Amino acid sequence: MTNTVTADRSGRPSGPYVLASVAVSLDGYIDDAGPGTLVLSDADDLDRVDEVRAGVDAILVGAGTVRADDPRLRVRSDRRRDERIAAGRPPSPRRVILSTSGDLDPTAAVFTCERSDPPLVYTADRAVDGTRARLDGVAEVVGAGEPPTPSSVLADLAAREVDRLLVEGGGAVHTAFLTAGRVDELHVVVAPFFVGDARAPRFVHDGRFPQSPERPMTLVEARPIGDLVLLRYRPR
């Protein structure tokens, strides 16, 4: 896989349009430190996310999200799946997992839910053979560099005709895409409570982000969803 990145006429790197999505507490956490999954969204926001999923070609998460949440990465609404089929698209977007080590459970829901298209697993070049042996028959494994980079992943997805990619986390993945400057739109839903536990995972890790106090993002929408609020940002 090549790491060469070109730019379109707008100046942004070529490749899929990347929409990153996250729900956080008021103090910036995406989960608590307990064994279960903290629910940050309500039913209306989950339906909004389902609508966003229905509008993309692929959904990407990291290995930590697969282990913690065991997601299926599918469009839930029958109506939206039917609309995708009517438009000549698969019922749900392509499932994509980024895992440097490739240490994934082949019995996870993302690999075993009834789908005709196998998930794509991007991993470090050194881990390709072991990951292919571990996920034999349930995923397509692709080397994405040493270490894997968002640009390499996006270049391969572009070659697979993925035009819109939804990145759903977790923190390491969001940090990688944001620090690489490969996020075209950011959706942040803020839940009206605090986690208050430094052991809990945060939205992003430490890093050198293109956006700073001197170069902030542009707010393009602020939408109340009950007691939640959706903030949509784009880079300047």
KOLLO-790399 format. One line per 8 residues: number of its first residue (from 0); their letters; for each residue x, y, z of N, C-alpha, C. Coordinates in steps of 0.1 Angstrom, whole numbers, always signed. Atoms other than C-alpha are relative to their C-alpha. Layout:
<recs>
NUM) a) X,Y,Z,X,Y,Z,X,Y,Z | ...
</recs>
This chain:
<recs>
0) mtntvtad) +9,-12,+0,+0,+0,+0,+9,+12,+0 | -8,-12,+1,+13,+34,-9,-4,+10,+11 | +3,-10,-10,+16,+62,+16,-1,+14,-7 | +0,-13,+7,+16,+89,-12,-14,+6,+1 | +13,-7,-2,-12,+115,-6,+0,+11,-10 | +1,-12,+9,-23,+139,-33,-11,+9,+5 | +10,-9,-4,-45,+169,-30,-10,+3,-11 | +9,-5,+11,-76,+180,-49,+1,+15,-1
8) rsgrpsgp) -2,-14,+3,-82,+214,-62,-4,+10,+12 | +4,-8,-11,-97,+226,-29,+12,+1,+10 | -12,+0,-9,-63,+220,-12,-1,-11,+10 | +1,+11,-10,-76,+191,+10,+6,-13,-7 | -5,+12,+6,-59,+157,+5,-11,-8,-7 | +10,+7,+7,-77,+135,-20,-3,-13,+9 | +5,+11,-7,-96,+105,-7,-14,+2,+5 | +14,-1,-5,-129,+99,+11,-2,+13,+9
16) yvlasvav) +4,-11,-10,-147,+128,+29,-1,-7,+13 | +0,+6,-14,-141,+120,+66,-8,+8,+9 | +9,-6,-10,-168,+127,+91,+3,-8,+13 | -3,+6,-13,-157,+120,+127,-12,+3,+10 | +11,-2,-8,-184,+115,+153,+3,-6,+14 | -3,+4,-14,-183,+113,+191,-11,+6,+9 | +8,-5,-11,-205,+117,+222,+8,+0,+12 | -8,-2,-12,-189,+131,+253,-8,+5,+12
24) sldgyidd) +5,-6,-12,-197,+140,+289,+4,+15,+0 | -4,-14,-2,-195,+176,+300,+15,+2,+3 | -14,-1,-3,-160,+169,+312,+9,-8,-10 | -8,+5,+11,-149,+153,+279,+3,-15,+0 | -3,+14,+0,-151,+116,+286,-10,-7,-9 | +8,+8,+9,-165,+90,+262,-5,-13,+6 | +5,+12,-8,-171,+63,+288,+4,+2,+14 | -5,-1,-14,-167,+57,+325,+10,-11,+2
32) agpgtlvl) -10,+10,-2,-142,+33,+341,-6,-13,+4 | +7,+12,-4,-168,+6,+349,+1,-10,-11 | -1,+10,+9,-171,-27,+331,-10,+1,-12 | +10,-2,+10,-202,-17,+311,+3,+11,-9 | -1,-11,+9,-207,+8,+283,-9,+12,+5 | +7,-12,-4,-217,+43,+294,-9,+5,-12 | +8,-5,+10,-247,+55,+274,+0,+16,+1 | +0,-15,+1,-242,+92,+264,-10,+6,-8
40) sdaddldr) +11,-5,+10,-269,+95,+237,-13,-5,+5 | +13,+5,-3,-306,+93,+240,-6,-6,-13 | +6,+6,+12,-330,+77,+215,+0,+9,-12 | +0,-10,+11,-333,+108,+193,+14,+1,-6 | -13,-1,+5,-296,+111,+190,+5,-12,-7 | -3,+13,+6,-291,+74,+183,-6,-1,-14 | +7,+0,+13,-316,+78,+154,+7,+10,-9 | -8,-9,+9,-296,+108,+141,+12,-6,-4
48) vdevragv) -13,+7,+3,-264,+88,+142,-3,-11,-11 | +4,+10,+10,-283,+60,+123,-2,+7,-14 | +2,-7,+13,-292,+86,+96,+13,+3,-6 | -13,-3,+5,-256,+97,+94,+7,-13,-6 | -6,+13,+5,-245,+60,+90,-6,-3,-14 | +6,+4,+13,-270,+55,+62,+5,+9,-12 | -5,-9,+10,-254,+84,+43,+15,-2,-4 | -14,+2,+3,-218,+70,+42,+2,-13,-7
56) dailvgag) -4,+12,+7,-200,+43,+23,+7,-10,+10 | -7,+9,-9,-180,+29,+53,+1,+6,+14 | -1,-4,-14,-178,+31,+91,+13,-6,+6 | -13,+4,-5,-144,+29,+108,+0,+2,+15 | -3,-1,-14,-136,+21,+144,+13,-7,+3 | -13,+6,-4,-105,+11,+163,-3,-14,+8 | +1,+13,-7,-98,-23,+180,-6,+2,+14 | +5,-2,-13,-105,-8,+214,-15,+1,+1
64) tvraddpr) +15,-1,+1,-141,+0,+204,-6,-13,-3 | +5,+14,+2,-146,-35,+191,+0,-8,+13 | -1,+7,-13,-134,-49,+224,-10,+5,+10 | +8,-6,-11,-153,-25,+246,-15,-1,-2 | +14,-2,+3,-186,-21,+228,-6,-12,-8 | +4,+11,+8,-188,-52,+205,-11,+5,-10 | +10,-5,+9,-206,-31,+178,-2,-8,-13 | +3,+6,+13,-222,-44,+146,+3,+9,-12
72) lrvrsdrr) -3,-10,+11,-216,-12,+126,-10,-2,-11 | +11,+2,+10,-249,-14,+107,-10,+11,+1 | +12,-9,-1,-278,+8,+98,-11,-8,+6 | +11,+7,-7,-306,-1,+122,-13,+1,-6 | +14,-2,+5,-336,+14,+105,-3,-8,-13 | +4,+8,+12,-354,-9,+81,-2,+9,-12 | +2,-9,+11,-365,+21,+61,+12,+5,-7 | -13,-5,+5,-330,+35,+57,+7,-11,-8
80) rderiaag) -7,+11,+7,-316,+1,+47,-7,-3,-13 | +7,+2,+13,-344,-3,+21,+3,+11,-10 | -3,-11,+9,-336,+32,+7,+14,-2,-6 | -13,+3,+5,-300,+22,+4,+0,-10,-11 | +1,+10,+10,-309,-9,-15,-6,+5,-12 | +7,-6,+12,-333,+10,-38,+10,+9,-8 | -10,-9,+7,-303,+33,-46,+11,-8,-6 | -11,+9,+5,-282,+3,-56,+12,-1,+9
88) rppsprrv) -11,+1,-10,-261,+3,-24,-3,-11,+9 | +2,+10,-10,-256,-24,+2,-9,+6,+12 | +8,-5,-11,-280,-22,+32,+7,+8,+11 | -8,-7,-10,-253,-10,+55,+14,+3,-6 | -13,-3,+6,-219,+7,+49,+10,-11,+3 | -11,+9,-2,-187,-13,+47,+6,+2,+15 | -5,-1,-14,-173,-21,+82,+16,+0,-1 | -14,-2,+1,-137,-10,+87,+6,+1,+15
96) ilstsgdl) -7,+0,-14,-114,-17,+118,+14,+3,-2 | -14,-4,+0,-81,-1,+125,+6,-6,+12 | -6,+7,-11,-59,-23,+147,+15,-2,-3 | -14,+1,+2,-21,-19,+149,+5,-14,+2 | -5,+13,-3,-16,-53,+165,-8,-11,-7 | +8,+11,+6,-44,-72,+147,-6,-9,+11 | +4,+9,-11,-53,-87,+181,-15,+2,+2 | +15,-1,+0,-91,-91,+175,-6,-14,+1
104) dptaavft) +7,+12,-3,-116,-117,+185,-8,-4,-13 | +8,+3,+12,-130,-135,+154,-14,-2,+3 | +14,+2,-4,-162,-141,+173,-7,+13,+3 | +6,-13,-3,-169,-104,+178,-12,+2,-10 | +12,-2,+8,-202,-92,+165,+3,+6,-14 | -3,-6,+13,-186,-71,+137,+4,-10,-10 | -4,+10,+9,-173,-103,+122,-10,-11,-2 | +9,+12,+1,-202,-127,+128,-14,+4,-3
112) cersdppl) +13,-4,+4,-233,-106,+121,-2,-3,-15 | +3,+5,+13,-250,-117,+89,+1,+11,-10 | -3,-10,+11,-234,-96,+61,+7,-7,-11 | -7,+6,+11,-222,-105,+27,+14,+5,-2 | -13,-6,+2,-193,-82,+27,+9,-1,+12 | -8,+1,-12,-164,-90,+50,+6,+13,+5 | -7,-12,-5,-150,-63,+73,+14,+2,-6 | -14,-3,+3,-118,-46,+63,+8,+2,+13
120) vytadrav) -8,-2,-12,-91,-48,+90,+14,+5,-5 | -13,-6,+3,-61,-24,+86,+9,-2,+12 | -9,+3,-11,-31,-34,+106,+14,+4,-4 | -14,-3,+3,+6,-28,+108,+6,-11,-9 | -5,+9,+10,+26,-45,+80,+5,-13,+7 | -6,+11,-7,+44,-67,+106,-10,-10,+5 | +10,+8,-6,+11,-80,+119,-10,-7,-10 | +10,+5,+10,-6,-89,+86,-1,-15,+0
128) dgtrarld) +1,+15,+1,+3,-126,+85,-8,-6,+12 | +7,+5,-12,-8,-132,+121,-15,+3,+0 | +14,-5,+0,-40,-112,+117,-8,-8,-10 | +7,+8,+10,-49,-131,+85,-3,-14,+5 | +2,+14,-6,-45,-164,+103,-11,+1,+11 | +9,-1,-11,-65,-152,+133,-14,+3,-5 | +13,-4,+5,-94,-137,+112,-3,-7,-13 | +2,+7,+12,-93,-163,+84,-15,-3,-2
136) gvaevvga) +14,+3,+3,-127,-164,+67,-10,+10,+5 | +9,-9,-6,-142,-135,+86,+3,+15,-3 | -4,-14,+3,-123,-104,+74,+10,+0,-11 | -11,-2,+9,-101,-90,+47,+10,+9,+7 | -10,-7,-8,-68,-79,+63,+10,+7,-10 | -8,-8,+9,-47,-51,+47,+11,+7,+9 | -11,-7,-6,-13,-38,+57,-1,+15,-3 | +2,-15,+2,-14,+0,+63,+12,+8,+5
144) gepptpss) -12,-8,-4,+22,+9,+71,+5,-5,+13 | -7,+4,-12,+45,+7,+100,+4,+13,+8 | +13,+5,-4,+27,+20,+120,-11,+4,-10 | +11,-4,+9,-7,+22,+102,-2,+15,+1 | +3,-15,+0,-15,+58,+92,-14,+2,-6 | +13,-3,+6,-49,+74,+84,+2,+2,-15 | -1,-2,+14,-35,+85,+50,+1,-13,-8 | -1,+13,+7,-26,+49,+40,-14,-7,+0
152) vladlaar) +14,+6,+0,-61,+37,+51,-9,+7,-10 | +9,-8,+9,-78,+65,+32,+3,-2,-14 | -4,+3,+14,-58,+58,+1,-5,-13,-5 | +5,+13,+4,-68,+22,+1,-15,+0,-1 | +15,-1,+1,-105,+30,+8,-4,+8,-12 | +3,-7,+13,-105,+55,-21,+1,-9,-12 | -1,+10,+11,-93,+27,-44,-11,-9,+0 | +12,+9,-1,-123,+7,-32,-13,+8,-2
160) evdrllve) +11,-9,+3,-146,+36,-42,-8,+4,+12 | +7,-5,-11,-154,+47,-7,+2,+16,+0 | -1,-15,+1,-163,+84,-10,-3,+7,+13 | +4,-6,-13,-177,+91,+25,+3,-10,+11 | -4,+9,-11,-162,+76,+57,-4,+6,+13 | +4,-4,-14,-177,+78,+92,+10,-6,+10 | -9,+5,-10,-151,+75,+119,-6,+2,+14 | +7,+0,-12,-167,+65,+152,+9,-2,+13
168) gggavhta) -8,+1,-12,-137,+62,+175,+7,-14,+1 | +0,-8,-12,-124,+54,+200,+11,+11,+0 | -9,-11,-2,-99,+79,+214,+13,+0,-9 | -12,+1,+8,-68,+66,+197,-2,+3,-15 | +3,-2,+14,-84,+65,+163,-4,+15,-3 | +3,-14,+1,-99,+100,+167,+12,+9,+0 | -12,-7,-1,-66,+113,+178,+9,-1,-13 | -8,+3,+12,-48,+97,+148,-6,+8,-12
176) fltagrvd) +5,-7,+12,-72,+112,+122,+0,+15,+2 | -1,-14,-2,-74,+146,+138,+14,+6,+0 | -14,-6,+1,-37,+151,+143,+6,-1,-14 | -5,+1,+14,-31,+139,+107,-7,+10,-9 | +7,-9,+8,-55,+166,+95,-9,-6,-10 | +8,+8,+10,-77,+140,+78,-15,+0,+4 | +14,-1,-3,-111,+150,+93,-6,+12,-6 | +6,-11,+7,-133,+171,+71,-12,+6,+8
184) elhvvvap) +11,-5,-7,-162,+174,+95,-1,-8,+14 | +0,+6,-14,-165,+167,+133,-14,+3,+6 | +13,+0,-7,-198,+159,+151,+3,-3,+15 | -2,+2,-14,-196,+163,+189,-13,+1,+7 | +13,-1,-8,-227,+155,+210,+5,+0,+15 | -3,-2,-14,-224,+167,+246,-11,-4,+8 | +10,+5,-10,-243,+149,+273,+0,+8,+12 | +1,-10,-11,-255,+169,+303,+3,-6,+14
192) ffvgdara) -5,+5,-13,-235,+152,+330,+15,-2,+0 | -15,+2,-1,-200,+146,+343,+3,-14,+4 | -5,+13,-4,-180,+114,+346,+9,+1,+12 | -8,-3,-12,-154,+128,+370,+9,-11,+5 | -9,+11,-4,-130,+99,+369,+12,+0,-10 | -11,-1,+8,-95,+103,+355,+4,-14,-7 | -3,+13,+6,-93,+65,+348,-9,-2,-12 | +9,+3,+11,-121,+68,+322,+7,+6,-13
200) prfvhdgr) -5,-4,+12,-113,+72,+285,-5,+14,-5 | +3,-13,+5,-113,+107,+270,-2,+0,-15 | +2,-1,+14,-123,+119,+235,+12,-2,-8 | -13,+1,+7,-87,+124,+223,+11,-2,+10 | -13,+1,-8,-52,+116,+236,+8,+12,-3 | -10,-10,+3,-22,+139,+237,+4,+0,-14 | -4,-1,+14,-11,+151,+203,+2,+14,-5 | -1,-13,+6,-2,+179,+180,-11,+2,-11
208) fpqsperp) +12,-2,+9,-35,+190,+164,+2,+12,-9 | +0,-12,+9,-38,+213,+134,-8,+11,+6 | +8,-10,-6,-65,+231,+153,+5,+4,+14 | -6,-5,-12,-53,+253,+181,-8,+13,+3 | +6,-13,-3,-63,+286,+198,+2,+10,-11 | -3,-9,+12,-47,+304,+168,-7,-5,-12 | +6,+6,+12,-64,+281,+143,-12,-9,+3 | +12,+8,-4,-98,+270,+156,-8,-5,-11
216) mtlvearp) +10,+5,+10,-124,+250,+138,-12,+10,-1 | +12,-8,+2,-155,+267,+124,-13,-8,+4 | +12,+6,-4,-188,+259,+141,-11,+3,-11 | +10,-1,+11,-214,+252,+113,-14,-3,+5 | +14,+3,-5,-243,+240,+135,+1,-3,+15 | +2,+4,-14,-254,+238,+171,-15,-3,+2 | +13,+4,+0,-285,+218,+176,-4,-7,+13 | +5,+7,-12,-303,+209,+208,-7,-13,-3
224) igdlvllr) +7,+12,+2,-314,+173,+210,-5,-4,+14 | +4,+1,-14,-334,+172,+242,+9,+8,+9 | -10,-6,-9,-309,+179,+270,+14,-1,-6 | -12,+1,+7,-281,+170,+246,+2,+12,-9 | -2,-9,+11,-265,+193,+221,+10,-5,-10 | -9,+4,+11,-249,+185,+187,+7,+12,-4 | -8,-11,+5,-220,+207,+177,+7,-6,-13 | -7,+4,+12,-208,+204,+141,+10,+10,-4
232) yrpr) -11,-8,+3,-174,+217,+132,+6,-4,-14 | -9,+3,+12,-153,+220,+100,+13,+7,+2 | -13,-7,+0,-116,+229,+97,-1,+12,-8 | -1,-12,+8,-108,+263,+84,+9,-2,-12
</recs>
